[in-house]
Amino acid sequence: ALGRACDWVLERIEAAGGSAKRVVLDGSNPMAVGELRASRPGAPTVLAYGHYDVQDPGPLEAWESPPFEPTERGGRLYARGAADDKGNFLPLLHVACELARAGALPVNVRLLVEGEEEIGSDSVLRYLREQPPEVDAAVVFDSLMADERTPAINTGARGLVQGPVEVRTAGRDLHSGLYGGAVLNATHVLMGMLAEVLPGPDGRVREEFRAGVAAPSEEERGSWARLPSGAEMIGEAGAVEVTAGAARELWERTGADPALDVNMLAGGEPRTVIPSLARAQVSVRLAPGQSAEQIAAELERLLRAAAPEGSEVSINLDLSDPALFDPGEPALQLAAGAFERACGTPPAFVRLGGTLPLLAVLAEQGTATIVSGFALGADAFHAPNESYRLESLRLGELTARELYRSLAELPR
């Protein structure tokens, strides 16, 4: 199925008069790599990125219609991948092909559509590092609107340091009546280690994990005032703010600040034993400006320093750097005008709280990148009954058309 999806993209590029090829790196899922040439010489070149792979559908009985048979209901298209990322990306492809066939494509469009985004994009990151795209700008439609009326342009994405932490204190679990109070308890040891790195009562990480944070610009801060309130967002999630006032700072805390979370903690069993093994999954979301390598080293140092002598500690961290794009960049300013013309509402400049490793590579290569999309929280991406509004498809098409026209004005 992944091969057919890749070929489907290649066929459309070639049918529009472009060049296209399948790229496979060491047995990876294939990437569709192609180019559609502008109708005039000397035009800027834009990279359009998307991914055709999707999440597992999960329990089939939770779906109201088969996950891989697109079904329209109530102005929405229901299918796995409808929002993430097929519905988001397809307008970029279809509009470029339509304009190319008509001899009216205002920019050169290089297309890169991968099949491993949901498992980390390792192959496409390697491909981009080995063969930098050498483009004037990039467009990534794999994100959300600020709300159902307001488009968003993401000026940054948080990085990620994550992985398992494991502690062993004995060869087997021991009887607490025979050994309690005399030997190390793996769960206690791990809890003490985690206590050394957890955020304070205000939810803010300790200073060592704040190194390199890039403060948001005034333009970004002003844009956040147009977003849904933190109280509304937290209330809709059925959650509780970590400290009084955190809701007012939601957009800064989740986009421009680091955060540390213990995602899982396991050890022992419900009997009177002293656990010999305890495990946790720890993650740190990195703010734009930070170094994943630096924060990972500090996290491991603090965890190991808190482990008592005799305990065996294993830590295995995966790293992804954050990305940051200047909203004052010509590409992002031209994009803002295109979004407003297409959607009738100026876009909000927002930082992604999540992580897209591809963006860090584009940022380090100096490629101004327009990160956006027309998904909504209600689209249930990664969950049963994923869907995408037909209205979002319409807005994506209108915006792609305006965006290609606007980016033709990029200085070269």
C-alpha positions in Angstrom: 0.0 0.0 0.0 2.9 2.4 0.8 4.4 1.8 -2.6 1.0 2.4 -4.3 0.6 5.7 -2.5 4.1 6.8 -3.6 3.4 5.9 -7.2 0.1 7.7 -7.1 2.0 10.9 -6.3 4.6 10.3 -9.0 1.9 9.6 -11.6 0.2 13.0 -11.0 3.4 14.9 -11.2 4.4 13.2 -14.5 0.9 13.7 -15.9 1.2 17.4 -15.3 4.5 17.5 -17.3 6.9 17.3 -14.4 9.7 14.9 -13.6 9.4 12.4 -10.7 11.2 9.5 -9.2 11.0 7.0 -6.4 13.7 7.3 -3.8 14.6 4.5 -1.3 17.4 4.7 1.2 18.6 1.4 2.6 15.2 -0.4 2.5 13.2 2.6 3.7 9.6 3.2 2.6 9.8 5.0 -0.8 9.8 8.8 -1.1 8.1 10.5 -4.0 10.5 13.2 -5.3 9.5 15.4 -8.2 9.5 18.8 -9.8 7.1 21.0 -11.7 8.7 23.8 -13.6 7.5 27.4 -13.6 5.9 28.8 -16.7 8.6 31.5 -16.8 12.4 31.3 -16.5 14.1 32.7 -13.4 11.2 32.0 -11.1 11.8 31.2 -7.4 11.8 27.5 -6.3 9.6 26.2 -3.6 9.7 22.9 -1.8 6.3 21.4 -1.0 6.4 18.6 1.6 3.9 16.1 2.8 3.6 12.5 4.0 1.4 9.7 2.8 1.9 7.3 5.7 -0.7 7.2 8.5 -1.3 5.9 12.0 -2.7 2.4 12.6 -6.5 2.6 12.6 -6.7 1.2 16.1 -9.9 -0.8 17.1 -12.0 -1.2 14.0 -15.2 -1.5 16.0 -14.7 2.2 17.1 -15.0 3.4 13.5 -18.5 4.3 12.2 -17.3 3.6 8.7 -14.3 1.5 7.4 -11.1 3.5 8.1 -9.7 3.0 4.6 -12.9 3.6 2.6 -13.3 7.4 2.5 -16.9 8.3 3.5 -18.6 11.7 3.4 -20.9 12.6 6.3 -22.1 16.0 7.4 -19.6 18.0 5.4 -16.7 15.9 6.5 -14.6 13.1 4.8 -14.0 10.2 7.2 -10.9 8.0 6.8 -7.6 7.3 8.4 -5.2 9.9 7.1 -8.0 12.3 6.0 -6.5 15.1 8.2 -3.0 13.8 8.8 -1.7 14.4 6.3 -3.6 13.7 3.0 -6.3 16.3 3.3 -3.8 18.9 4.4 -1.2 18.1 1.7 -3.2 17.3 -1.4 -4.2 20.9 -2.3 -0.5 21.7 -2.5 0.0 18.9 -5.0 -3.3 19.3 -7.0 -3.0 23.1 -7.4 0.6 22.8 -8.5 -0.3 20.2 -11.1 -3.3 22.1 -12.3 -1.3 25.3 -12.8 1.5 23.4 -14.5 -0.9 21.8 -17.0 -2.3 25.2 -17.8 1.2 26.7 -18.3 0.5 29.1 -15.4 2.7 27.8 -12.5 4.4 31.0 -11.1 7.1 29.2 -9.2 9.2 26.0 -9.6 7.6 23.5 -7.2 9.8 20.6 -5.9 7.7 18.0 -4.2 8.8 15.7 -1.4 6.3 13.2 -0.1 7.5 10.6 2.3 6.2 7.4 4.0 7.9 7.5 7.4 6.7 10.6 9.1 4.7 8.7 11.7 7.9 6.8 12.8 10.3 9.7 12.9 11.2 10.7 9.3 14.7 9.2 9.6 15.1 8.6 5.9 13.8 11.9 4.7 16.0 13.7 7.2 19.0 11.8 5.9 18.0 12.6 2.3 17.7 16.3 3.0 21.0 16.4 4.8 22.8 14.5 2.0 21.0 16.4 -0.8 20.0 19.9 0.5 17.0 21.1 -1.6 18.5 24.5 -2.5 15.1 26.2 -2.6 14.0 29.8 -1.9 11.3 28.6 0.6 9.5 25.5 1.7 5.8 24.9 2.4 4.6 22.2 4.9 0.9 21.7 5.3 0.8 19.3 8.3 -0.7 21.4 11.0 -3.9 23.0 12.4 -5.8 26.2 12.1 -5.9 28.5 15.1 -9.7 28.0 15.1 -12.2 27.1 12.5 -12.1 30.6 11.0 -8.5 31.7 11.6 -5.6 30.2 9.7 -2.3 29.8 11.4 1.4 30.0 10.3 3.7 28.2 12.7 6.9 30.1 13.3 8.5 27.3 15.3 8.3 23.8 16.7 9.6 22.4 19.9 12.3 19.8 19.9 12.2 16.6 21.9 14.5 14.6 24.2 12.7 11.4 25.2 13.4 7.8 26.2 13.2 5.1 28.8 15.0 5.2 32.2 15.4 1.9 33.9 16.8 1.1 37.4 17.8 -2.4 38.7 18.6 -2.9 42.3 18.7 -6.7 42.7 18.6 -9.9 40.7 14.9 -10.6 41.6 12.0 -9.1 43.6 12.4 -9.7 47.4 10.0 -10.3 50.3 9.3 -7.0 52.1 9.0 -8.8 55.4 12.5 -10.3 55.1 14.3 -7.4 53.5 12.2 -4.3 53.9 14.2 -1.3 55.2 17.5 -3.1 54.6 17.9 -3.1 50.8 17.3 -0.8 47.9 13.8 -0.6 46.4 14.0 0.0 42.6 10.8 2.0 42.6 12.0 4.2 45.4 15.3 4.8 43.7 13.6 5.7 40.4 11.1 8.0 42.1 14.0 9.8 43.9 15.8 10.2 40.6 12.8 11.7 38.9 12.2 14.0 41.7 15.5 15.7 40.9 14.4 16.6 37.4 10.7 17.3 37.7 9.3 20.8 37.2 8.6 22.9 40.2 5.1 23.5 41.6 4.6 26.3 38.9 5.1 23.7 36.1 8.3 25.5 35.0 11.4 23.3 34.4 14.6 23.8 36.5 17.1 26.4 35.2 19.5 23.8 33.7 16.7 22.8 31.2 16.1 26.4 30.2 19.5 27.0 28.5 19.2 28.7 25.1 15.5 29.5 25.1 14.7 32.0 22.4 12.2 34.6 23.5 9.2 35.1 21.2 9.0 38.3 19.2 6.4 41.0 19.9 4.7 40.2 16.6 4.2 36.6 17.8 3.0 37.7 21.2 0.5 40.1 19.7 -0.8 37.3 17.4 -1.4 35.0 20.4 -4.0 37.4 21.7 -6.2 36.3 18.7 -6.1 32.7 19.7 -8.6 30.8 21.9 -8.0 31.5 25.6 -5.9 29.1 27.7 -8.8 28.7 30.0 -11.0 27.6 27.1 -8.4 25.2 25.8 -7.7 23.6 29.2 -11.5 23.4 30.0 -12.3 21.7 26.7 -9.6 19.1 27.5 -11.1 18.5 31.0 -7.8 19.3 32.6 -6.6 21.5 35.5 -4.0 24.2 35.2 -0.8 23.3 37.0 -0.7 26.5 39.0 -2.9 29.6 39.2 -2.3 31.8 36.1 -0.9 29.0 33.9 -4.0 29.1 31.7 -3.3 32.8 30.9 0.2 31.8 29.7 -0.8 28.7 27.8 0.5 29.7 24.3 3.9 30.7 25.7 4.1 27.7 28.0 3.3 25.2 25.2 5.1 26.8 22.3 8.0 29.0 23.6 9.0 27.3 26.8 10.5 23.9 27.6 8.5 21.3 29.5 9.4 18.0 31.2 7.0 15.1 31.7 7.1 11.6 33.1 5.0 9.8 30.5 5.0 6.4 32.2 6.1 4.9 35.5 6.1 1.2 36.3 7.6 -1.0 39.0 6.7 -4.0 41.2 3.3 -5.5 41.6 0.4 -5.4 44.1 2.0 -7.8 46.5 4.3 -7.2 49.5 7.5 -7.3 47.4 10.5 -5.0 47.1 10.8 -4.3 43.4 14.1 -5.1 41.8 13.3 -3.3 38.6 11.5 0.0 37.8 11.0 1.8 34.5 9.9 5.2 33.4 9.5 7.1 30.1 10.7 10.7 30.3 10.3 13.4 27.7 11.5 17.0 27.5 9.9 19.3 25.0 12.6 21.9 24.0 11.8 25.5 23.2 13.1 27.0 20.0 16.7 28.0 20.4 17.7 25.1 22.6 20.1 22.2 21.8 18.7 18.7 22.1 22.3 17.4 22.7 22.9 19.8 25.5 19.6 19.2 27.3 19.9 15.4 26.9 23.4 15.5 28.5 22.1 17.6 31.4 19.0 15.3 32.0 21.2 12.2 32.0 23.7 13.8 34.3 21.1 14.8 36.9 19.3 11.4 36.8 22.5 9.4 37.3 23.8 11.7 40.0 20.6 11.0 42.0 21.0 7.2 41.8 22.5 5.6 45.0 25.6 3.5 44.8 24.9 -0.1 43.8 21.9 0.6 41.6 22.2 -0.1 37.9 20.8 2.7 35.7 20.1 2.5 32.0 19.1 5.6 30.0 18.4 5.6 26.3 17.4 9.0 24.9 16.3 10.0 21.3 16.9 13.6 20.3 15.2 16.0 17.9 16.2 19.7 17.8 13.6 22.5 17.8 13.1 24.9 14.9 12.4 28.6 14.7 11.5 30.8 11.7 11.4 34.6 11.8 7.9 35.9 11.1 9.6 38.9 9.5 11.1 36.7 6.7 9.9 37.8 3.3 8.5 34.3 2.6 6.4 34.3 5.8 5.2 37.9 5.2 4.2 37.0 1.6 2.5 33.9 3.0 0.5 35.9 5.5 -0.9 38.0 2.7 -1.8 34.9 0.7 -3.6 33.3 3.7 -5.6 36.5 4.3 -6.7 36.8 0.7 -7.7 33.1 0.5 -9.4 32.7 3.9 -10.7 36.3 4.5 -8.9 36.4 7.9 -5.3 37.3 8.7 -3.3 34.3 9.9 -2.1 34.0 13.5 1.6 33.4 14.1 1.8 30.4 16.4 4.5 28.1 17.7 3.9 24.4 17.6 4.0 22.7 20.9 4.8 19.4 19.2 7.9 18.3 17.3 8.4 18.0 13.5 12.1 16.9 13.0 12.0 17.9 9.3 11.7 21.5 10.4 14.9 21.5 12.3 16.8 20.3 9.2 15.2 23.0 7.1 15.9 25.7 9.7 19.6 24.7 10.0 19.9 24.9 6.2 18.5 28.4 6.3 15.3 27.6 4.4 12.4 29.9 5.3 9.5 27.5 5.9 5.8 28.2 5.9 4.3 25.6 8.3 0.5 25.6 8.3 -2.5 23.5 7.6 -6.3 23.4 7.9 -6.9 20.6 10.4 -8.9 21.2 13.6 -8.8 19.5 16.9 -12.2 18.0 16.2 -10.7 16.1 13.2 -9.6 13.2 15.6 -6.3 12.6 13.8 -4.5 9.6 15.3 -7.9 8.5 16.8 -10.9 6.5 15.5 -13.2 8.3 13.1 -10.5 10.7 11.9 -12.1 13.2 9.5 -11.4 16.4 7.6 -13.8 19.1 6.7 -14.7 19.7 3.0 -14.4 23.3 3.9 -10.8 22.8 5.0 -10.1 21.2 1.6 -11.6 24.3 -0.1 -9.5 26.6 2.1 -6.4 24.5 1.4 -6.9 24.8 -2.4 -7.6 28.6 -2.3 -4.6 29.1 -0.1 -2.2 27.0 -2.1 -3.2 28.9 -5.2 -2.6 32.3 -3.6 0.6 31.0 -1.9 2.3 30.0 -5.1 1.4 33.3 -6.7 2.7 35.3 -3.7 6.0 33.3 -3.5 6.7 34.2 -7.1 7.6 37.7 -5.6 10.4 36.3 -3.4 13.7 38.2 -3.8 16.3 36.0 -5.4 
